[in-house]
């Protein structure tokens, strides 16, 4: 939230900014983190559907633009 706020206040016309961590995370771990964080009564049924050959097990975004904007703001 702090990054979004600072970018919106101090930068103009920057376009789309990916606010990801830049670190990969497995979908399974992401869902399990949500279940734990929000104390959900949900059981994940892995392998219910076959894994597709074209979908990755991990995903992440590039935060290069975000880090460049933050450095610009901090100067």
C-alpha positions, 0 to 999 in steps of 0.5 A: 500500500505504501508503494502504491501511495507513494508512486501515485503521489510522486510520479506521473504517467508511469503506466502499469506497475507490477507490485509483485515481490519478484520472488517465485511462489508455488500456487500450492504454497500461495493457497495454503498461506491464505488458508492459514492466514485467514483461518479457513476451513478448506481442504485442498484436493491436490491432483483432483485434475491432471496437471497440464503440460503448459502451466507452470508450477510457480509464478512471479512478476518482474518488479524492476519498474517498481524498484526503479520508481521507489529509488526515484522517489527516495532521492 
